[in-house]
Amino acid sequence: MITMDMECRPGCAVCCIYISISSALPGMPEGKPAGVRCVNLNNSNRCLIYGSPIYPAVCKNFTPSKQMCGSSDEEAMKYLQKLEEYTTPSR
């Protein structure tokens, strides 16, 4: 069972690194490939544009879950890498 509406671990930002985003983002007009750090993260892994008018809808609508985030950044990374593998179209 997936539980929604959870608080992110402070400084995690795994979803801002390991998930691909096909739509344009501020500073990333071609989107963001999986495994590439979003340019909008600061050195503490906090989003510099969170809550601002330019914060992308794709980010705003992304909801973390306990299953996805696990209990550590490493667990989240493994889960999101698998999710990327399962959802990447075959070439």
C-alpha positions as semicolon CSV with decimal commas, in nm:
position;residue;x (nm);y (nm);z (nm)
1;M;0,000;0,000;0,000
2;I;0,131;0,345;-0,091
3;T;0,083;0,618;0,167
4;M;0,070;0,972;0,028
5;D;0,115;1,315;0,183
6;M;0,436;1,265;0,373
7;E;0,706;1,509;0,476
8;C;1,030;1,491;0,281
9;R;1,350;1,416;0,469
10;P;1,540;1,746;0,506
11;G;1,815;1,770;0,245
12;C;1,713;1,450;0,065
13;A;1,635;1,577;-0,290
14;V;1,669;1,226;-0,434
15;C;1,363;1,287;-0,655
16;C;1,531;1,606;-0,785
17;I;1,826;1,399;-0,903
18;Y;1,715;1,049;-1,005
19;I;1,384;1,118;-1,181
20;S;1,377;1,233;-1,542
21;I;1,155;1,530;-1,626
22;S;1,060;1,575;-1,991
23;S;0,911;1,923;-1,957
24;A;1,116;2,243;-1,943
25;L;1,233;2,361;-1,601
26;P;1,381;2,699;-1,505
27;G;1,747;2,670;-1,601
28;M;1,685;2,340;-1,782
29;P;1,484;2,423;-2,097
30;E;1,521;2,070;-2,239
31;G;1,403;1,904;-1,918
32;K;1,613;1,698;-1,680
33;P;1,757;1,354;-1,754
34;A;1,746;1,084;-1,486
35;G;2,052;1,092;-1,265
36;V;2,124;1,460;-1,335
37;R;2,102;1,701;-1,044
38;C;1,843;1,976;-1,094
39;V;2,014;2,313;-1,137
40;N;1,763;2,462;-0,894
41;L;1,905;2,275;-0,593
42;N;2,141;2,455;-0,359
43;N;2,439;2,292;-0,186
44;S;2,210;2,179;0,098
45;N;1,976;2,004;-0,149
46;R;1,702;2,261;-0,101
47;C;1,505;2,387;-0,400
48;L;1,587;2,750;-0,470
49;I;1,255;2,813;-0,647
50;Y;1,017;2,610;-0,426
51;G;0,695;2,802;-0,371
52;S;0,785;3,078;-0,617
53;P;0,576;3,164;-0,925
54;I;0,830;2,985;-1,148
55;Y;0,817;2,658;-0,950
56;P;0,717;2,404;-1,219
57;A;0,379;2,231;-1,213
58;V;0,549;1,894;-1,261
59;C;0,735;1,947;-0,933
60;K;0,434;2,097;-0,757
61;N;0,221;1,796;-0,849
62;F;0,479;1,534;-0,753
63;T;0,378;1,367;-0,426
64;P;0,628;1,158;-0,232
65;S;0,521;0,836;-0,065
66;K;0,666;0,627;0,216
67;Q;0,720;0,342;-0,030
68;M;0,909;0,565;-0,273
69;C;1,120;0,746;-0,014
70;G;1,197;0,451;0,208
71;S;1,387;0,520;0,526
72;S;1,705;0,657;0,369
73;D;1,831;0,841;0,064
74;E;1,988;0,516;-0,057
75;E;1,653;0,333;-0,043
76;A;1,484;0,618;-0,229
77;M;1,758;0,624;-0,494
78;K;1,722;0,249;-0,559
79;Y;1,342;0,276;-0,582
80;L;1,352;0,574;-0,818
81;Q;1,620;0,419;-1,038
82;K;1,400;0,110;-1,077
83;L;1,097;0,329;-1,150
84;E;1,298;0,506;-1,423
85;E;1,398;0,171;-1,573
86;Y;1,036;0,055;-1,579
87;T;0,901;0,375;-1,733
88;T;1,174;0,454;-1,990
89;P;1,046;0,376;-2,340
90;S;1,241;0,113;-2,533
91;R;1,451;0,246;-2,815
